[in-house]
Amino acid sequence: MEVQSKHIAIEKSTTTKIHEVDFNNLSFGSVYTDHMLVSDYKNGTWSVPKIIPYQPIALDPASKIFHYGQSIFEGMKAYKDPEGQVWLFRPKDNHARLNKSAERMAIPELPQEYFMEGLTTLLELEKDWIPQSPGSSLYVRPFMFASGTGLHASPADEYKFLIALAPSGAYFSGKVKVLIEETYARAANGGVGYAKAGGNYAAQFYPTKLATDQGYQQVIWTDDHNHEYIEEAGAMNIFIRINDTLLTAPTSDRILDGITRKSILELAEDMGIETEVRKIKVSEVVEAAENGALKEMFGAGTAAVISPISAFGYKGEEYVLPELEHSYASTLKTKITDIQYNRAEDKFGWRYRVC
């Protein structure tokens, strides 16, 4: 049946899978809700989004996504507080970054009203899917790709924008070990490293497999020239605490402008933690580990929020980080999640109420 919500048409599913889901035992991103949002770009314009039952997508074998990789995505989360109110965290920043990625990948930009109204309408419909067990949330995946056909190496003339939802538990369980990369590079100057392009992640899988074969969960990427400077991890921006100063690399053509990263920097400044956004030499981190000045390393991203790093490997050596009772990682994670779940004041204006 067809119903109307604001400007978004909703085709409701005749069945639901929600009763089959164990919301107290969720993995990350492997269970999907009953509905998804779809908009098509044709004849130079995006269609008004519509919500339909979650289903496979039919594509022509000549669709350019298969041949030239025009694909971008975002990662977000929806939260439900004890009163049942639904919240997002800085969603307009996600829309802005989606369009920044779209521009770099020659994909037409999506109007903000389609993104925000489509997203909030979908979440209102699927709010019963938002888990409330500790550490869980409803993961939100907006994405775009080239659906237009043709084997000529050029941008497509048709695209699809979708939002899928997945009730999820933690991305990482416990602390992670990382390997500082010495051979492969994630991105280069003038490239697409700052965009959330699918190909960025596909290119990471092989070096990450080599790292996991050595017992590490993630790679820390270094610059493409001499592998001299710390950049970011496979799924996270990286923060390094040397003595009482919190360091992170500046954003660039090579480094994603993480929304959690920006939030941590603002929170740390508000808390009086000294921060430095600058280039960080690998040798500086190794020296700090050897002389005891290295107190913490942690990753930051939407999926992981903040993930403490227990050890890092470099040039065949493994450096174990100390376990701190009151770490910056745990303090900052509590601050962010309390805002996200509406447990604390939001003096920054980051929280966005859906319903």
C-alpha positions as CSV (number, residue, x, y, z in Angstrom):
1,M,0.0,0.0,0.0
2,E,1.1,3.6,-0.5
3,V,1.0,6.2,2.3
4,Q,2.4,9.7,2.4
5,S,4.7,11.2,5.1
6,K,5.5,14.8,4.4
7,H,7.0,14.5,0.9
8,I,8.3,11.0,1.2
9,A,6.2,8.2,-0.2
10,I,6.2,5.0,2.0
11,E,5.5,1.5,0.7
12,K,5.2,-0.5,3.8
13,S,6.5,-4.1,4.0
14,T,3.7,-6.7,4.5
15,T,6.0,-8.7,6.8
16,T,8.6,-7.9,9.5
17,K,11.8,-9.7,10.6
18,I,12.1,-7.8,13.9
19,H,10.9,-10.7,16.0
20,E,13.7,-12.9,14.7
21,V,16.4,-10.6,15.9
22,D,18.3,-11.0,19.2
23,F,18.9,-7.4,20.2
24,N,21.1,-8.4,23.1
25,N,23.5,-10.2,20.9
26,L,24.1,-8.1,17.8
27,S,27.2,-8.3,15.5
28,F,28.1,-5.2,13.5
29,G,26.2,-4.5,10.3
30,S,24.9,-8.0,9.5
31,V,21.1,-7.6,10.3
32,Y,19.0,-5.2,8.3
33,T,15.6,-3.5,9.0
34,D,12.4,-4.0,7.0
35,H,12.7,-0.8,4.9
36,M,15.2,1.2,2.9
37,L,15.2,4.6,1.2
38,V,15.8,5.1,-2.5
39,S,16.3,8.0,-4.8
40,D,17.3,8.0,-8.5
41,Y,19.2,10.5,-10.5
42,K,18.0,10.7,-14.1
43,N,17.7,13.4,-16.7
44,G,19.8,15.8,-14.6
45,T,17.8,15.7,-11.3
46,W,17.3,13.6,-8.2
47,S,13.9,12.1,-7.7
48,V,12.0,12.7,-4.5
49,P,13.1,9.8,-2.2
50,K,10.8,7.0,-1.4
51,I,10.8,4.3,1.2
52,I,10.3,0.7,0.1
53,P,10.7,-2.7,1.6
54,Y,14.3,-3.8,2.0
55,Q,15.1,-5.8,-1.1
56,P,17.8,-6.6,-3.7
57,I,18.7,-4.1,-6.4
58,A,18.5,-5.1,-10.1
59,L,21.3,-3.6,-12.2
60,D,22.4,-3.9,-15.8
61,P,25.7,-5.7,-16.2
62,A,27.0,-2.5,-18.0
63,S,26.2,-0.3,-15.0
64,K,29.3,1.9,-14.5
65,I,29.6,1.0,-10.8
66,F,30.9,-2.4,-11.9
67,H,33.5,-1.0,-14.3
68,Y,34.7,2.4,-13.0
69,G,33.9,2.3,-9.3
70,Q,31.8,5.5,-8.8
71,S,30.6,4.7,-5.3
72,I,30.6,6.6,-2.1
73,F,29.0,6.2,1.3
74,E,28.6,7.6,4.8
75,G,28.4,6.1,8.3
76,M,26.0,7.3,11.0
77,K,24.2,6.0,14.0
78,A,20.7,6.6,15.5
79,Y,20.2,6.3,19.3
80,K,17.2,5.9,21.5
81,D,17.2,7.4,25.0
82,P,15.4,5.8,28.0
83,E,12.2,7.9,27.2
84,G,12.1,6.5,23.7
85,Q,13.2,9.6,21.9
86,V,15.4,9.0,18.8
87,W,18.5,11.0,18.2
88,L,21.2,11.5,15.5
89,F,24.7,12.9,16.0
90,R,25.8,15.8,13.7
91,P,23.8,14.4,10.6
92,K,24.2,17.6,8.6
93,D,28.0,17.1,8.8
94,N,27.5,13.7,7.2
95,H,25.4,15.2,4.4
96,A,28.1,17.8,3.8
97,R,30.8,15.2,3.6
98,L,28.7,13.0,1.3
99,N,28.5,15.8,-1.1
100,K,32.2,16.5,-0.8
101,S,32.9,12.9,-1.7
102,A,30.3,13.1,-4.5
103,E,32.1,16.1,-6.0
104,R,35.4,14.4,-6.0
105,M,34.0,11.2,-7.6
106,A,32.0,13.2,-10.3
107,I,28.6,12.2,-8.8
108,P,25.8,14.7,-8.7
109,E,25.3,16.3,-5.2
110,L,22.2,15.4,-3.2
111,P,20.0,18.2,-1.9
112,Q,20.1,18.5,1.9
113,E,16.3,18.4,2.2
114,Y,16.2,15.0,0.5
115,F,18.9,13.7,2.7
116,M,17.5,15.0,6.0
117,E,13.8,14.4,5.3
118,G,14.4,11.0,3.8
119,L,16.6,10.0,6.8
120,T,14.3,11.2,9.5
121,T,11.2,9.7,7.8
122,L,13.0,6.3,7.5
123,L,14.1,6.4,11.1
124,E,10.6,7.3,12.4
125,L,9.2,4.3,10.5
126,E,12.0,1.9,11.8
127,K,12.4,3.3,15.4
128,D,11.4,0.0,17.0
129,W,14.6,-1.4,15.4
130,I,16.9,0.9,17.5
131,P,18.5,-1.3,20.2
132,Q,19.0,0.0,23.7
133,S,21.4,-2.6,25.1
134,P,24.8,-1.0,26.2
135,G,27.1,-0.3,23.3
136,S,24.5,-0.9,20.6
137,S,22.8,1.5,18.2
138,L,21.1,1.6,14.8
139,Y,23.8,1.9,12.2
140,V,22.8,4.1,9.3
141,R,24.4,3.6,5.9
142,P,23.7,6.3,3.2
143,F,25.4,5.5,-0.1
144,M,25.4,6.5,-3.8
145,F,26.6,4.7,-6.9
146,A,26.6,4.9,-10.7
147,S,23.7,2.9,-12.1
148,G,23.9,4.4,-15.6
149,T,25.2,2.0,-18.3
150,G,28.1,2.2,-20.8
151,L,31.6,0.9,-21.2
152,H,33.1,4.2,-22.1
153,A,35.5,5.4,-19.3
154,S,33.5,8.4,-18.2
155,P,31.0,9.4,-15.5
156,A,27.6,7.8,-15.6
157,D,24.4,9.7,-16.5
158,E,22.3,7.9,-13.8
159,Y,22.9,7.2,-10.1
160,K,21.2,5.7,-7.1
161,F,21.1,7.0,-3.6
162,L,20.0,4.7,-0.8
163,I,19.9,4.5,3.0
164,A,20.0,1.1,4.7
165,L,19.7,0.5,8.5
166,A,21.4,-2.2,10.6
167,P,20.9,-2.7,14.3
168,S,24.4,-3.3,15.5
169,G,26.6,-4.0,18.5
170,A,30.2,-2.8,18.9
171,Y,32.5,-2.6,15.8
172,F,35.5,-3.8,17.8
173,S,35.3,-5.9,21.0
174,G,38.0,-4.7,23.4
175,K,41.3,-3.2,22.6
176,V,43.0,-3.6,19.2
177,K,46.5,-4.1,18.1
178,V,47.7,-2.2,15.0
179,L,50.6,-2.5,12.6
180,I,52.3,0.6,11.3
181,E,52.5,0.2,7.5
182,E,55.9,0.4,5.9
183,T,55.2,-0.6,2.3
184,Y,51.7,0.1,1.1
185,A,49.9,3.5,1.0
186,R,46.2,4.2,1.5
187,A,46.2,7.5,-0.5
188,A,48.4,10.1,-2.2
189,N,48.4,13.9,-2.6
190,G,45.8,14.9,-5.1
191,G,43.9,11.6,-4.7
192,V,40.6,10.6,-3.2
193,G,41.8,9.7,0.4
194,Y,39.6,12.4,1.9
195,A,36.5,11.0,0.2
196,K,34.5,8.1,1.5
197,A,34.9,6.3,-1.7
198,G,34.3,2.5,-1.7
199,G,37.6,1.9,-3.6
200,N,39.6,3.4,-0.8
201,Y,38.5,0.6,1.5
202,A,38.8,-2.1,-1.1
203,A,42.4,-1.1,-1.7
204,Q,43.1,-1.5,2.1
205,F,41.9,-5.1,2.3
206,Y,45.1,-6.8,1.1
207,P,47.6,-4.9,3.3
208,T,45.1,-5.4,6.2
209,K,45.0,-9.1,5.5
210,L,48.8,-9.2,5.7
211,A,48.6,-7.4,9.1
212,T,45.9,-9.8,10.4
213,D,48.1,-12.7,9.4
214,Q,50.6,-11.3,11.9
215,G,48.0,-11.0,14.7
216,Y,47.0,-7.3,14.2
217,Q,43.4,-6.0,13.7
218,Q,44.2,-2.8,11.8
219,V,46.9,-1.1,9.8
220,I,48.0,2.4,10.7
221,W,48.7,4.1,7.3
222,T,51.7,6.3,6.8
223,D,52.5,8.8,4.1
224,D,52.9,7.5,0.5
225,H,56.4,9.1,0.0
226,N,58.7,7.8,2.7
227,H,56.3,6.1,5.2
228,E,57.6,8.6,7.7
229,Y,54.5,10.1,9.1
230,I,51.4,8.7,10.9
231,E,48.1,9.3,9.0
232,E,45.1,7.2,9.9
233,A,43.9,3.6,10.4
234,G,41.8,1.5,8.1
235,A,38.5,2.4,9.7
236,M,39.5,5.2,12.1
237,N,41.3,8.4,12.6
238,I,44.2,8.0,15.0
239,F,44.9,9.9,18.3
240,I,48.2,9.6,20.1
241,R,48.8,10.8,23.7
242,I,52.4,11.7,24.5
243,N,52.7,12.6,28.2
244,D,49.6,14.8,28.6
245,T,49.3,16.1,25.0
246,L,46.8,14.6,22.6
247,L,48.1,14.5,19.0
248,T,46.3,13.8,15.7
249,A,47.3,14.3,12.1
250,P,45.9,17.2,10.1
251,T,43.3,16.5,7.4
252,S,44.5,16.6,3.9
253,D,43.9,15.1,0.4
254,R,44.9,11.8,2.1
255,I,43.1,11.8,5.4
256,L,39.3,11.6,6.0
257,D,37.8,14.5,7.9
258,G,36.2,12.4,10.6
259,I,33.2,13.7,12.4
260,T,34.2,11.8,15.6
261,R,37.7,13.2,15.2
262,K,36.4,16.8,15.1
263,S,34.2,16.1,18.1
264,I,37.1,14.7,20.1
265,L,39.2,17.8,19.4
266,E,36.4,20.1,20.5
267,L,35.6,18.1,23.6
268,A,39.3,17.8,24.6
269,E,39.7,21.6,24.3
270,D,36.6,22.1,26.4
271,M,38.0,19.7,29.1
272,G,41.3,21.5,29.2
273,I,43.3,18.7,27.5
274,E,46.2,20.1,25.5
275,T,45.8,19.1,21.8
276,E,48.1,19.4,18.8
277,V,47.0,18.9,15.2
278,R,50.2,18.4,13.3
279,K,52.3,15.9,11.4
280,I,53.5,13.1,13.6
281,K,56.6,11.1,12.8
282,V,56.6,7.4,13.3
283,S,60.1,7.8,14.9
284,E,58.6,10.2,17.5
285,V,55.9,7.6,18.4
286,V,58.5,4.8,18.7
287,E,60.8,7.0,20.8
288,A,58.0,7.9,23.1
289,A,57.1,4.2,23.5
290,E,60.7,3.4,24.4
291,N,61.1,6.2,26.9
292,G,57.7,5.9,28.6
293,A,56.2,9.1,27.3
294,L,53.7,7.3,25.1
295,K,50.6,6.9,27.3
296,E,47.8,6.1,24.8
297,M,46.8,5.5,21.3
298,F,43.2,5.2,20.1
299,G,41.2,5.1,17.0
300,A,38.1,7.3,16.4
301,G,35.2,6.9,14.0
302,T,31.5,6.6,13.8
303,A,31.5,2.8,13.8
304,A,34.0,2.3,16.6
305,V,33.4,5.7,18.4
306,I,36.7,5.4,20.3
307,S,38.7,2.2,20.2
308,P,41.8,1.9,22.5
309,I,44.9,0.5,21.0
310,S,46.8,-2.0,23.3
311,A,49.9,-2.4,21.1
312,F,51.5,-1.4,17.8
313,G,54.0,-3.2,15.6
314,Y,56.8,-1.6,13.6
315,K,59.8,-3.0,11.9
316,G,59.4,-6.4,13.5
317,E,59.1,-5.0,17.1
318,E,55.9,-4.8,19.1
319,Y,55.3,-2.0,21.5
320,V,52.8,-2.5,24.3
321,L,51.0,0.5,25.7
322,P,50.4,1.0,29.4
323,E,46.9,0.4,30.9
324,L,45.7,3.6,32.5
325,E,42.9,3.8,35.1
326,H,41.7,7.2,33.9
327,S,42.6,7.3,30.2
328,Y,41.7,10.1,27.8
329,A,40.1,7.4,25.6
330,S,37.6,6.2,28.2
331,T,36.8,9.8,29.4
332,L,36.2,11.1,25.9
333,K,34.2,8.1,24.9
334,T,31.9,8.6,27.9
335,K,31.5,12.3,27.1
336,I,30.6,11.6,23.4
337,T,28.3,8.7,24.1
338,D,26.5,10.5,26.9
339,I,25.7,13.3,24.4
340,Q,24.7,10.8,21.7
341,Y,22.3,8.9,24.0
342,N,20.9,12.1,25.5
343,R,22.3,11.3,28.9
344,A,24.2,14.7,29.2
345,E,23.9,18.3,28.2
346,D,24.9,19.0,24.6
347,K,26.5,22.4,24.8
348,F,27.9,22.0,21.2
349,G,24.5,21.6,19.5
350,W,25.6,18.2,18.0
351,R,22.5,16.2,18.9
352,Y,19.6,16.1,16.4
353,R,16.2,14.9,17.5
354,V,14.3,12.7,15.0
355,C,11.2,12.0,17.0
